[in-house]
Amino acid sequence: MEDLVITENLGKNYGDARALENLSLSVRRGEIVGLLGPNGAGKTTAIHILLGLLSPSSGKASVFGLSPLTHRHEIAARLNFSSAYVQLPSNLKVLENMNIFARLYNVPDAKKKIASLLDLMDMTSLSTRITGALSAGEKTRLNLCKCLLNDPELLLLDEPTASLDPEMADNVRKLLKRIQKERNIGILYTSHNMPEVEEICGRVYFIHEGRRIAEGSPAEIMQAFQSKTLEQVFIKIVRSGDFIVKEPRL
């Protein structure tokens, strides 16, 4: 399968503080890959490097075979990003936000595309609502609408179901799996919801203190850590520091 994302020995330092150390990972077309770890593990730093927002201190990253630093605009046209912690302009109405991003992405037949996405996320009735007045879950759904506007080949999703109720979170997971299969896209997915990761991700990377400490399918990871669930693995890693290292299968 085609590699959409490759990082090789990626490192990032902020003065004496180390955010990433020798992080190697890959995301292939047609798969959902989990990037897991506790708060402060380096997940957001890694995503920001892939988006071209940060430069690495060492190693390298490529997206679609291009450097995010030197080909940021070419890459941006083919991917999108959603985070529960990055909000759209709060003083604009839902429809205004969608229209602005549709124009930025040069979306053809934008009116039809926006209507279909708002309907998909059960947001049609909120189209005239001020974005800042939305609930946390509604803002998350709007972010997901935005990130699907340009039919991306690669999605970088940071806690995409945070603040969603269980029924809507289930709808989002089903939607992402359907899009992944129908459009053969790649998805890099961060989450603290381990049952969700077990359900949606074919492969996962655990990182801790900026280092990759485990990689494989959820079943392989659970077997390696002699655990019944990924949640148990997560707790073991955070509490005891136990880890294994597997070479990435590039």
N, C-alpha and C positions, 0 to 999 in steps of 0.2 A: 504494500500500500504506500501511497505517496506521503512523505513526511511534510506536514504543514508547519510544524514547529520543531526546531532542534536547538537545545542549549548544550554547550560543551564547557564543563568546568567553570561555570558561571560564578563570579564572585562580586560582592558589592559591600564596600565599607563606607561608613560615615565616621570619619576621623578614626578613633580607636575602636569604634563599635562595628562589629561584623554582622551584616544582615544576611548575606549568602556566602557559602563557601563550596566551591567545586560542584555546583549543581548541574547535573546532566539529566536531561529528560527529552521526551519527544511526544508529539501528538500527530497521529496519522489521519488522513482523510477517512471519514466514515466511522470514527470512534469517539467515545466520550471518556475522557481521562480525568480522574480525580487528583487534585493537588491538595493534600491534607496535612494538617499539623495544627498545633495550638496557636493561640494568639501570639504574634511576635516571631513566628517560625520563619517568616520570609516569603510567604505566599504572595502578598500584595506587592512586595518589592519585585518579585519575579514577573508578575503580570505587567507592572509598570515598565520594566525593561523591554518586554515583548511589544508594548505599545509605543516604544520609543520615547517615553517620558523621562526615563532615567538612563544614564550610561553605565555599563558595568565597570567595576574596578579591575576585573580580570576575566578571562574566558571570552566566549562569544555566544551570540544568539542569532538565529535566523528564522524568519517567518516567510513562507512561500519561497525559500531559498534566498531571501534578501535580508540585508541588515536593517533592523528597525531604526537605527540612527541615521542612515544615509538614504533610505528609501521609505521614509515614514508615510508620505502621502500615497505612494503606490500601494503600500500594505493596507493603509486605512480604508481604501476603497473596497477591499475584499474581506474585511473582518468587521466585527463590532464587539462592544464591551458593555456589560451591565453589572452594576453593583448595587446592593441594597444600601450602601453607605455613600453613594454619590447621587445627589439629587439634581433634577432638572430645574431650570429657572422657576422659582416659586411664585413669581408675580404674574406669570402667563397662564392662560387657560390651557386645559389639556389639549384641545385641538390646535391651539396656537403653537404649543411646543412641538407637536407632531408635524405641523406644516413647516416650521422652521427647519427641523432636522431633515425632512423630506427634500427640501430645497438644497440643503447642504450636501445631501447624498445624491442629488440629481435623480431622484426616484421618478421613473416614468409612470404616468397615470396615477399621480400621488393621491388624489382624492379617493379613488377606489381602493388603493393599497391601505391607506390610513383607516378607512371604514372597515375593511376586512380584519385588520389587526385589532382595532378597538373592540370589534364584535368577538374576536377570538378570545380576548382577555376579559370579556364581560365589562367593558369600559364605555360602551356607547352612550349610556345614560349619563356619564360623567364628562362628556366631551366639552361642555361649557363651564365646567367647574374650575375654579382657580387651583392651580397645581398645589400651592402651599396649603390649601384647605383639605387636601386629600388625607386619608389615613395612611399609616405606614405601609400597610398591605397594598393599598391602591397605588401608592407611589412606586412600589416594587413592580406592580403589574404594568404601569406606564413605562417604566424603564425597560421592561422586556419588550413592550410594543416598539419602543424606539430602536432597540438593538436588532430587530428583525426587518426594519424598513428597507435596508439595502440588500436583502437576500444574501447575507454573508456566507463565505466559504468556511470561515472560522469564527467561533464564538468564544470569548473569554468571559466567563460568568463567575462573579464573586458573590457567594451566598445568594443565589438567585431566588430562593424560596423563603428567605428570611422575612418575617412579619406576615407571611401568608397563613391563612387558616388551613387546616389539614385537607379540606376538600379542594381548595384552590391550588395548594401545593401539589396535590396529586394530579390535577389537571395540567399544571405546568410541566411536571415530569413527563407525563404522557405526550404532551405537545413536543417537548424537546426530543424525546425518543423518536417520534414520528418524523420530525424535521430532519433529524440525523439520518434516518433511513431513506426518506424520500429524496433528499437533496445531497446525500453523501457528504455532509459537512463534518468538520472536526470540532470538538468542544472541549475546552479546558475548564474544569468545574471545581470550584472550591466550596467547601461546606463543612460545618461542624455536626451536621445531621448524618450520623454514620449509617442508619438503616436506609436513608435516602441514597447514599453513595453506593451501598451494596446493590440497590435496585437498579441504578441508572448507569453506573460506570463499569466499563469492561476492564479497565486497567487503572491502577492508582499508584501515586507516589506519596509516601509519607516523608515529610521533612521536619526537622527539629533543630532549632538554633542555626538555621541557614543551611543545614546539610541534608542531603538525601540519605535516608537510612533504610528505606525499604521500597521495593517496586515489584508489581505483579498484579494478577487479577485479585479481586477481593478474596476468593477462595484460597489462592496461593498465599496471600498475606496471612490469613487466619491460620492456615496450616503451619506456616513458618513460626508463628508466635504461639502456637498451640492454644488458640483461642476460638471460641464459638462465634464471636461477632467482631466486626471492625471496631465497635465501641470499646470492647475489652482490649483490643490492640492499642487503640488510642490512649486509653488510660495507662496501660503498661509502659508505653513509650514516655508519656509525660511524667509518670511517677517514679519509674525505675531507671530510665535511660537505656533500657535494653534495646538493641537494634541489630539488624542484619543489613548487609549491603548486597544488592544484586546489580549486575551490570545492565544498563538499559539495552533493550533489544531493538537496535536501530536497523 
